[in-house]
Amino acid sequence: MNKIIQGDALQQLKELPEKSINMCMTSPPYWALRDYGTDVETIWDGEEDCEHDWNSETKVWHGDRGKGKHKEVFTDLKEQKSEHHFCSKCNAWKGQLGLEPTFDLYIKHLCDIFDEVKRVLRDDGTCWINLGDTYNAGRSGGHAGGKKVFGDNENNLEAYPKQSGVNVDGIKAKSLVMIPFRFAIEMVNRGWILRNTIIWHKRNCMPSSVKDRFTVDFEYLFFFTKNKKYYFETQYEPHTTKENRPDGIVREREFGYDTKYPEVRGFKTKPNLKQPQTSQKHGQDINYDEQGRNKRTVWSINPRPFSEAHFAVYPEELCETPIKAGCPEFVCKKCGNPKRLIQKVGKNYGFNFRVRDVQKGRIKHEDRKASEKEVKEYKEGEMERKINEIVISKGCNCNVGFTLGIVLDPFFGAGTTGLVALKQKKKFIGIELNKEYIEIAKKRLKPFLEQEKLK
């Protein structure tokens, strides 16, 4: 199943079977950022059987031009004229995704692609999309959160966004165009559920020369789902305790202050401290997951340099958490339902599995929780062993074995999504229009694909 498909994302997605993908992780071309030449132009909208008559509309961009390592020509949009072709008969548009003359048209095209992503996703699938913004600033602005964040490449072409911005009717100069949020709203309008807006914080972002605003050091990662019930593995992160607080002060545990250490649970607050409102009884033992707290939505991840020509590459770390959370390692070969093992419940942690979970070895959200009496019927050791053997596969009695979950990236680029999927022992499908980038991706993935063949 691991494969890269060469072609236009919208058309190639239409060839994939519906409900065949577990999750999507991708970063589409940003609006008005870079021109990769006429070889990657496609026809959008209009009528398929129309004999197009193209009218040209010229728009002045501002950018540098050069060749990458693999001789592909690209243009940073500065001091550059770009022709936008519309069919006079059916109103189709010919051009590259990201170079539409208006952001409305760009967002429409992008959401049309994700309509097809939605079709091929399983009903319990998730979709994660990294997208940056741009300023409406004439010749005095630039991109916010652009992908070119890695310094100079080996051809001395500056890899930091030098575009001076675009002129958008109705938006004042120097204002952010709000592309990510306009896109997210349209996705919700089309039936997606937006679960999180994640901030990708870049600690080592490139410095900015602007003097009248702050340096942009983040991008957005949107977490969408098809339905309100979906596959998701909770992800954890370390959290501060009294032993490692930044101020170094050792104090009694305050109400509402998390700690995973049982020896500091249940401490009373000092007499002169006012007790805040809490649903936890005073002095009661609180159970915390030994793996840490539920992961937050600001992720500090440094961009990584990439030696090949495709420098619009997000770091592997940005893909790792979404793929861990959204793509099951094993799915049923017949029905596609995920296989999931429940972890051990330690002696310091409350028993919160439901009655039918224990009795029949499956989970249903509507079942009531086990009572204290029912919990006591299970010895601790037996309870741990029993829970470890539970497999959640709702409605699946196929008994045909399992295969690996599948991650889709319709803008595959240099193959980072596929690389992370392979490292997590999952499968991938990538779609990429640019042939040169496919060769770069194949080179990156080859060692990992060969390892899979040896197993």
C-alpha positions as a Python dict, from the first residue, in 0.01 Angstrom:
ca = {
    (1, 'M'): (0, 0, 0),
    (2, 'N'): (295, 238, 52),
    (3, 'K'): (291, 440, -270),
    (4, 'I'): (336, 784, -424),
    (5, 'I'): (91, 889, -695),
    (6, 'Q'): (204, 1148, -949),
    (7, 'G'): (-69, 1390, -1048),
    (8, 'D'): (-314, 1659, -946),
    (9, 'A'): (-446, 1606, -594),
    (10, 'L'): (-812, 1667, -679),
    (11, 'Q'): (-820, 1428, -972),
    (12, 'Q'): (-610, 1156, -808),
    (13, 'L'): (-820, 1159, -492),
    (14, 'K'): (-1125, 1083, -705),
    (15, 'E'): (-959, 756, -805),
    (16, 'L'): (-924, 634, -445),
    (17, 'P'): (-1203, 423, -293),
    (18, 'E'): (-1426, 589, -37),
    (19, 'K'): (-1371, 530, 334),
    (20, 'S'): (-1034, 364, 269),
    (21, 'I'): (-801, 600, 462),
    (22, 'N'): (-753, 625, 839),
    (23, 'M'): (-617, 978, 858),
    (24, 'C'): (-481, 1269, 653),
    (25, 'M'): (-178, 1478, 748),
    (26, 'T'): (-70, 1747, 505),
    (27, 'S'): (43, 2103, 434),
    (28, 'P'): (-99, 2247, 109),
    (29, 'P'): (66, 2526, -90),
    (30, 'Y'): (15, 2862, 80),
    (31, 'W'): (-160, 3137, -110),
    (32, 'A'): (54, 3370, -326),
    (33, 'L'): (385, 3233, -203),
    (34, 'R'): (571, 3071, -492),
    (35, 'D'): (545, 2998, -864),
    (36, 'Y'): (675, 2659, -978),
    (37, 'G'): (613, 2713, -1350),
    (38, 'T'): (357, 2605, -1605),
    (39, 'D'): (442, 2233, -1575),
    (40, 'V'): (233, 2208, -1258),
    (41, 'E'): (-64, 2409, -1382),
    (42, 'T'): (-402, 2238, -1382),
    (43, 'I'): (-755, 2327, -1489),
    (44, 'W'): (-1004, 2406, -1214),
    (45, 'D'): (-1382, 2431, -1217),
    (46, 'G'): (-1575, 2480, -1540),
    (47, 'E'): (-1699, 2198, -1764),
    (48, 'E'): (-1490, 1892, -1843),
    (49, 'D'): (-1602, 1864, -2207),
    (50, 'C'): (-1553, 2235, -2282),
    (51, 'E'): (-1314, 2338, -2559),
    (52, 'H'): (-1161, 2610, -2348),
    (53, 'D'): (-1094, 2957, -2481),
    (54, 'W'): (-849, 3112, -2236),
    (55, 'N'): (-854, 3482, -2160),
    (56, 'S'): (-550, 3622, -1984),
    (57, 'E'): (-551, 3848, -1681),
    (58, 'T'): (-211, 3983, -1578),
    (59, 'K'): (-125, 4038, -1212),
    (60, 'V'): (205, 4184, -1088),
    (61, 'W'): (374, 3991, -810),
    (62, 'H'): (709, 4069, -655),
    (63, 'G'): (979, 3798, -617),
    (64, 'D'): (1314, 3634, -703),
    (65, 'R'): (1365, 3356, -953),
    (66, 'G'): (1610, 3069, -959),
    (67, 'K'): (1672, 2698, -993),
    (68, 'G'): (1680, 2438, -721),
    (69, 'K'): (1919, 2149, -679),
    (70, 'H'): (1724, 1936, -925),
    (71, 'K'): (1706, 2213, -1189),
    (72, 'E'): (1337, 2284, -1127),
    (73, 'V'): (1248, 2648, -1174),
    (74, 'F'): (1060, 2831, -903),
    (75, 'T'): (975, 3193, -840),
    (76, 'D'): (944, 3384, -517),
    (77, 'L'): (667, 3620, -606),
    (78, 'K'): (848, 3953, -618),
    (79, 'E'): (869, 4181, -923),
    (80, 'Q'): (708, 3908, -1132),
    (81, 'K'): (412, 3922, -1371),
    (82, 'S'): (172, 3631, -1358),
    (83, 'E'): (-104, 3556, -1609),
    (84, 'H'): (-432, 3414, -1484),
    (85, 'H'): (-627, 3228, -1748),
    (86, 'F'): (-1006, 3204, -1734),
    (87, 'C'): (-1214, 3025, -1995),
    (88, 'S'): (-1454, 3262, -2167),
    (89, 'K'): (-1699, 2975, -2225),
    (90, 'C'): (-1727, 2787, -1892),
    (91, 'N'): (-1534, 3014, -1652),
    (92, 'A'): (-1275, 2745, -1574),
    (93, 'W'): (-940, 2866, -1441),
    (94, 'K'): (-598, 2735, -1544),
    (95, 'G'): (-313, 2772, -1299),
    (96, 'Q'): (-136, 2645, -989),
    (97, 'L'): (-302, 2589, -654),
    (98, 'G'): (-186, 2883, -443),
    (99, 'L'): (-158, 3130, -731),
    (100, 'E'): (-527, 3206, -771),
    (101, 'P'): (-597, 3576, -834),
    (102, 'T'): (-818, 3595, -521),
    (103, 'F'): (-801, 3422, -184),
    (104, 'D'): (-1169, 3326, -221),
    (105, 'L'): (-1086, 3118, -527),
    (106, 'Y'): (-784, 2966, -351),
    (107, 'I'): (-995, 2863, -51),
    (108, 'K'): (-1263, 2718, -279),
    (109, 'H'): (-1007, 2507, -465),
    (110, 'L'): (-845, 2394, -140),
    (111, 'C'): (-1178, 2296, 16),
    (112, 'D'): (-1281, 2114, -303),
    (113, 'I'): (-974, 1896, -253),
    (114, 'F'): (-1062, 1831, 109),
    (115, 'D'): (-1416, 1738, 6),
    (116, 'E'): (-1250, 1445, -171),
    (117, 'V'): (-1028, 1380, 130),
    (118, 'K'): (-1344, 1359, 336),
    (119, 'R'): (-1489, 1105, 95),
    (120, 'V'): (-1189, 872, 115),
    (121, 'L'): (-1154, 902, 494),
    (122, 'R'): (-1319, 641, 709),
    (123, 'D'): (-1609, 764, 921),
    (124, 'D'): (-1377, 752, 1223),
    (125, 'G'): (-1098, 930, 1036),
    (126, 'T'): (-922, 1256, 1120),
    (127, 'C'): (-760, 1528, 909),
    (128, 'W'): (-468, 1752, 1015),
    (129, 'I'): (-379, 2056, 802),
    (130, 'N'): (-85, 2295, 843),
    (131, 'L'): (-150, 2635, 685),
    (132, 'G'): (12, 2980, 704),
    (133, 'D'): (-116, 3335, 656),
    (134, 'T'): (-14, 3635, 445),
    (135, 'Y'): (-25, 4013, 477),
    (136, 'N'): (-213, 4249, 250),
    (137, 'A'): (70, 4495, 240),
    (138, 'G'): (158, 4597, -113),
    (139, 'R'): (536, 4628, -140),
    (140, 'S'): (591, 4675, 232),
    (141, 'G'): (463, 4351, 382),
    (142, 'G'): (530, 3982, 360),
    (143, 'H'): (415, 3640, 457),
    (144, 'A'): (326, 3543, 809),
    (145, 'G'): (423, 3194, 903),
    (146, 'G'): (550, 3110, 556),
    (147, 'K'): (720, 2779, 486),
    (148, 'K'): (1057, 2917, 380),
    (149, 'V'): (1215, 2929, 721),
    (150, 'F'): (1544, 2748, 675),
    (151, 'G'): (1793, 3016, 573),
    (152, 'D'): (1994, 3016, 249),
    (153, 'N'): (2006, 2704, 36),
    (154, 'E'): (2313, 2582, -150),
    (155, 'N'): (2228, 2789, -458),
    (156, 'N'): (2239, 3110, -251),
    (157, 'L'): (1869, 3163, -302),
    (158, 'E'): (1737, 3309, 19),
    (159, 'A'): (1487, 3065, 166),
    (160, 'Y'): (1307, 3317, 385),
    (161, 'P'): (987, 3458, 233),
    (162, 'K'): (1071, 3777, 45),
    (163, 'Q'): (736, 3829, -117),
    (164, 'S'): (622, 4183, -57),
    (165, 'G'): (261, 4083, -17),
    (166, 'V'): (-52, 4098, -229),
    (167, 'N'): (-317, 4360, -284),
    (168, 'V'): (-657, 4236, -172),
    (169, 'D'): (-964, 4447, -235),
    (170, 'G'): (-1151, 4538, 81),
    (171, 'I'): (-861, 4472, 318),
    (172, 'K'): (-635, 4755, 427),
    (173, 'A'): (-262, 4747, 368),
    (174, 'K'): (-54, 4578, 640),
    (175, 'S'): (-347, 4368, 760),
    (176, 'L'): (-327, 3991, 782),
    (177, 'V'): (-557, 3836, 523),
    (178, 'M'): (-659, 3564, 773),
    (179, 'I'): (-627, 3284, 518),
    (180, 'P'): (-610, 3001, 777),
    (181, 'F'): (-928, 3107, 953),
    (182, 'R'): (-1119, 3177, 632),
    (183, 'F'): (-1021, 2827, 524),
    (184, 'A'): (-1121, 2672, 858),
    (185, 'I'): (-1461, 2843, 851),
    (186, 'E'): (-1529, 2716, 499),
    (187, 'M'): (-1426, 2365, 604),
    (188, 'V'): (-1677, 2381, 891),
    (189, 'N'): (-1940, 2514, 650),
    (190, 'R'): (-1878, 2206, 436),
    (191, 'G'): (-1944, 1969, 722),
    (192, 'W'): (-1607, 1916, 887),
    (193, 'I'): (-1578, 1930, 1266),
    (194, 'L'): (-1293, 2152, 1387),
    (195, 'R'): (-1166, 1992, 1708),
    (196, 'N'): (-852, 2197, 1772),
    (197, 'T'): (-654, 2490, 1641),
    (198, 'I'): (-297, 2395, 1727),
    (199, 'I'): (-16, 2650, 1739),
    (200, 'W'): (313, 2533, 1590),
    (201, 'H'): (557, 2753, 1782),
    (202, 'K'): (897, 2788, 1613),
    (203, 'R'): (1159, 2861, 1875),
    (204, 'N'): (1432, 2920, 1618),
    (205, 'C'): (1228, 3120, 1368),
    (206, 'M'): (1406, 3349, 1126),
    (207, 'P'): (1446, 3711, 1245),
    (208, 'S'): (1229, 3976, 1084),
    (209, 'S'): (1336, 4318, 958),
    (210, 'V'): (1002, 4484, 1031),
    (211, 'K'): (998, 4749, 1304),
    (212, 'D'): (627, 4816, 1351),
    (213, 'R'): (500, 4470, 1454),
    (214, 'F'): (623, 4155, 1629),
    (215, 'T'): (813, 3875, 1461),
    (216, 'V'): (582, 3590, 1364),
    (217, 'D'): (711, 3267, 1517),
    (218, 'F'): (419, 3028, 1469),
    (219, 'E'): (188, 2862, 1219),
    (220, 'Y'): (-147, 2690, 1250),
    (221, 'L'): (-226, 2320, 1250),
    (222, 'F'): (-598, 2246, 1223),
    (223, 'F'): (-740, 1920, 1357),
    (224, 'F'): (-1063, 1820, 1175),
    (225, 'T'): (-1286, 1514, 1201),
    (226, 'K'): (-1565, 1377, 983),
    (227, 'N'): (-1790, 1281, 1273),
    (228, 'K'): (-1824, 1349, 1643),
    (229, 'K'): (-1703, 996, 1720),
    (230, 'Y'): (-1364, 912, 1574),
    (231, 'Y'): (-1042, 724, 1639),
    (232, 'F'): (-812, 911, 1875),
    (233, 'E'): (-533, 790, 2102),
    (234, 'T'): (-482, 1034, 2388),
    (235, 'Q'): (-137, 1192, 2380),
    (236, 'Y'): (43, 1299, 2696),
    (237, 'E'): (309, 1549, 2794),
    (238, 'P'): (511, 1598, 3115),
    (239, 'H'): (369, 1847, 3361),
    (240, 'T'): (513, 2050, 3646),
    (241, 'T'): (506, 1918, 4002),
    (242, 'K'): (621, 2073, 4330),
    (243, 'E'): (956, 1894, 4286),
    (244, 'N'): (1037, 2065, 3956),
    (245, 'R'): (857, 2400, 3960),
    (246, 'P'): (1058, 2673, 3781),
    (247, 'D'): (1070, 2894, 4092),
    (248, 'G'): (1232, 2612, 4293),
    (249, 'I'): (1004, 2671, 4592),
    (250, 'V'): (891, 2361, 4777),
    (251, 'R'): (536, 2401, 4904),
    (252, 'E'): (237, 2201, 5002),
    (253, 'R'): (7, 2099, 4720),
    (254, 'E'): (-245, 2367, 4639),
    (255, 'F'): (-594, 2284, 4528),
    (256, 'G'): (-620, 2261, 4152),
    (257, 'Y'): (-246, 2203, 4116),
    (258, 'D'): (-165, 1886, 3925),
    (259, 'T'): (80, 1630, 4053),
    (260, 'K'): (136, 1274, 3945),
    (261, 'Y'): (320, 1173, 4262),
    (262, 'P'): (99, 982, 4507),
    (263, 'E'): (309, 1085, 4808),
    (264, 'V'): (203, 1449, 4769),
    (265, 'R'): (-166, 1377, 4705),
    (266, 'G'): (-422, 1456, 4970),
    (267, 'F'): (-223, 1733, 5144),
    (268, 'K'): (-438, 1989, 5324),
    (269, 'T'): (-403, 2352, 5232),
    (270, 'K'): (-252, 2589, 5486),
    (271, 'P'): (-505, 2741, 5731),
    (272, 'N'): (-465, 3095, 5599),
    (273, 'L'): (-522, 2996, 5236),
    (274, 'K'): (-868, 3028, 5088),
    (275, 'Q'): (-987, 2706, 4933),
    (276, 'P'): (-1084, 2756, 4568),
    (277, 'Q'): (-1397, 2596, 4431),
    (278, 'T'): (-1334, 2241, 4316),
    (279, 'S'): (-1533, 1927, 4256),
    (280, 'Q'): (-1265, 1731, 4442),
    (281, 'K'): (-1338, 1669, 4811),
    (282, 'H'): (-1099, 1836, 5054),
    (283, 'G'): (-796, 1614, 5110),
    (284, 'Q'): (-921, 1341, 4877),
    (285, 'D'): (-670, 1140, 4679),
    (286, 'I'): (-666, 1248, 4314),
    (287, 'N'): (-576, 1005, 4036),
    (288, 'Y'): (-344, 1120, 3757),
    (289, 'D'): (-220, 928, 3457),
    (290, 'E'): (136, 811, 3507),
    (291, 'Q'): (219, 915, 3149),
    (292, 'G'): (159, 1284, 3223),
    (293, 'R'): (-119, 1527, 3142),
    (294, 'N'): (-329, 1552, 2828),
    (295, 'K'): (-119, 1722, 2559),
    (296, 'R'): (-182, 2095, 2513),
    (297, 'T'): (-232, 2284, 2187),
    (298, 'V'): (89, 2490, 2171),
    (299, 'W'): (369, 2273, 2030),
    (300, 'S'): (721, 2414, 2036),
    (301, 'I'): (898, 2246, 1745),
    (302, 'N'): (1203, 2384, 1568),
    (303, 'P'): (1201, 2391, 1187),
    (304, 'R'): (1470, 2171, 1036),
    (305, 'P'): (1697, 2250, 740),
    (306, 'F'): (1650, 2033, 434),
    (307, 'S'): (1939, 1980, 195),
    (308, 'E'): (1731, 1906, -115),
    (309, 'A'): (1559, 2159, -340),
    (310, 'H'): (1218, 2131, -175),
    (311, 'F'): (1273, 2356, 124),
    (312, 'A'): (901, 2389, 207),
    (313, 'V'): (929, 2094, 445),
    (314, 'Y'): (769, 2075, 786),
    (315, 'P'): (972, 1889, 1051),
    (316, 'E'): (905, 1525, 1131),
    (317, 'E'): (813, 1620, 1488),
    (318, 'L'): (508, 1810, 1362),
    (319, 'C'): (371, 1488, 1208),
    (320, 'E'): (457, 1253, 1492),
    (321, 'T'): (184, 1345, 1739),
    (322, 'P'): (-103, 1364, 1484),
    (323, 'I'): (-10, 1028, 1333),
    (324, 'K'): (24, 867, 1676),
    (325, 'A'): (-312, 1011, 1781),
    (326, 'G'): (-509, 970, 1460),
    (327, 'C'): (-389, 659, 1281),
    (328, 'P'): (-425, 313, 1442),
    (329, 'E'): (-129, 82, 1402),
    (330, 'F'): (-353, -215, 1323),
    (331, 'V'): (-693, -231, 1151),
    (332, 'C'): (-915, -525, 1058),
    (333, 'K'): (-832, -656, 709),
    (334, 'K'): (-1199, -691, 624),
    (335, 'C'): (-1397, -410, 788),
    (336, 'G'): (-1113, -169, 872),
    (337, 'N'): (-1204, -122, 1238),
    (338, 'P'): (-903, -40, 1457),
    (339, 'K'): (-741, -275, 1702),
    (340, 'R'): (-646, -108, 2027),
    (341, 'L'): (-504, -249, 2349),
    (342, 'I'): (-599, -91, 2679),
    (343, 'Q'): (-300, -22, 2900),
    (344, 'K'): (-253, -159, 3250),
    (345, 'V'): (-424, 16, 3537),
    (346, 'G'): (-177, 56, 3824),
    (347, 'K'): (-262, 25, 4190),
    (348, 'N'): (-253, 403, 4241),
    (349, 'Y'): (-513, 469, 3974),
    (350, 'G'): (-890, 456, 3996),
    (351, 'F'): (-1089, 184, 3824),
    (352, 'N'): (-1308, 362, 3572),
    (353, 'F'): (-1394, 87, 3326),
    (354, 'R'): (-1760, 12, 3285),
    (355, 'V'): (-1945, -303, 3393),
    (356, 'R'): (-1985, -447, 3049),
    (357, 'D'): (-1622, -369, 2965),
    (358, 'V'): (-1512, -616, 3232),
    (359, 'Q'): (-1783, -872, 3173),
    (360, 'K'): (-1774, -888, 2794),
    (361, 'G'): (-1439, -734, 2705),
    (362, 'R'): (-1563, -444, 2498),
    (363, 'I'): (-1632, -76, 2541),
    (364, 'K'): (-1956, 110, 2481),
    (365, 'H'): (-1984, 471, 2584),
    (366, 'E'): (-2345, 440, 2701),
    (367, 'D'): (-2274, 170, 2962),
    (368, 'R'): (-2266, 280, 3323),
    (369, 'K'): (-1945, 276, 3529),
    (370, 'A'): (-1864, -17, 3754),
    (371, 'S'): (-1973, 20, 4115),
    (372, 'E'): (-1731, -18, 4407),
    (373, 'K'): (-1878, -360, 4484),
    (374, 'E'): (-1827, -479, 4127),
    (375, 'V'): (-1472, -347, 4123),
    (376, 'K'): (-1390, -540, 4442),
    (377, 'E'): (-1496, -864, 4274),
    (378, 'Y'): (-1184, -842, 4061),
    (379, 'K'): (-850, -895, 4225),
    (380, 'E'): (-596, -633, 4132),
    (381, 'G'): (-362, -862, 3943),
    (382, 'E'): (-644, -1030, 3756),
    (383, 'M'): (-794, -694, 3673),
    (384, 'E'): (-469, -573, 3518),
    (385, 'R'): (-427, -892, 3317),
    (386, 'K'): (-787, -883, 3202),
    (387, 'I'): (-771, -522, 3090),
    (388, 'N'): (-451, -580, 2898),
    (389, 'E'): (-624, -844, 2689),
    (390, 'I'): (-923, -630, 2593),
    (391, 'V'): (-930, -535, 2223),
    (392, 'I'): (-1158, -254, 2115),
    (393, 'S'): (-1300, -324, 1770),
    (394, 'K'): (-1660, -210, 1777),
    (395, 'G'): (-1891, -426, 1568),
    (396, 'C'): (-1606, -640, 1434),
    (397, 'N'): (-1627, -1018, 1455),
    (398, 'C'): (-1445, -1078, 1128),
    (399, 'N'): (-1158, -1286, 1272),
    (400, 'V'): (-953, -1238, 955),
    (401, 'G'): (-649, -1070, 1111),
    (402, 'F'): (-517, -716, 1100),
    (403, 'T'): (-319, -493, 865),
    (404, 'L'): (-154, -152, 914),
    (405, 'G'): (-338, 180, 929),
    (406, 'I'): (-304, 419, 632),
    (407, 'V'): (-196, 786, 638),
    (408, 'L'): (-277, 1008, 339),
    (409, 'D'): (-89, 1320, 228),
    (410, 'P'): (-238, 1478, -89),
    (411, 'F'): (48, 1733, -104),
    (412, 'F'): (331, 1487, -48),
    (413, 'G'): (625, 1711, -138),
    (414, 'A'): (949, 1563, -5),
    (415, 'G'): (764, 1284, 176),
    (416, 'T'): (791, 1383, 543),
    (417, 'T'): (444, 1248, 624),
    (418, 'G'): (525, 914, 464),
    (419, 'L'): (858, 898, 644),
    (420, 'V'): (696, 944, 986),
    (421, 'A'): (424, 692, 902),
    (422, 'L'): (687, 431, 817),
    (423, 'K'): (880, 502, 1135),
    (424, 'Q'): (560, 440, 1331),
    (425, 'K'): (503, 113, 1139),
    (426, 'K'): (206, 243, 943),
    (427, 'K'): (132, 271, 571),
    (428, 'F'): (107, 584, 357),
    (429, 'I'): (-37, 713, 31),
    (430, 'G'): (114, 1032, -109),
    (431, 'I'): (-4, 1244, -401),
    (432, 'E'): (237, 1490, -561),
    (433, 'L'): (217, 1684, -888),
    (434, 'N'): (585, 1774, -915),
    (435, 'K'): (792, 1487, -1057),
    (436, 'E'): (1118, 1622, -915),
    (437, 'Y'): (979, 1619, -563),
    (438, 'I'): (863, 1262, -606),
    (439, 'E'): (1223, 1161, -679),
    (440, 'I'): (1337, 1343, -364),
    (441, 'A'): (1070, 1165, -161),
    (442, 'K'): (1162, 825, -303),
    (443, 'K'): (1525, 884, -208),
    (444, 'R'): (1427, 970, 151),
    (445, 'L'): (1190, 677, 190),
    (446, 'K'): (1393, 407, 16),
    (447, 'P'): (1591, 288, 323),
    (448, 'F'): (1273, 253, 529),
    (449, 'L'): (1080, 79, 253),
    (450, 'E'): (1364, -168, 209),
    (451, 'Q'): (1356, -244, 581),
    (452, 'E'): (984, -321, 554),
    (453, 'K'): (1049, -567, 271),
    (454, 'L'): (1306, -754, 480),
    (455, 'K'): (1057, -820, 761),
}
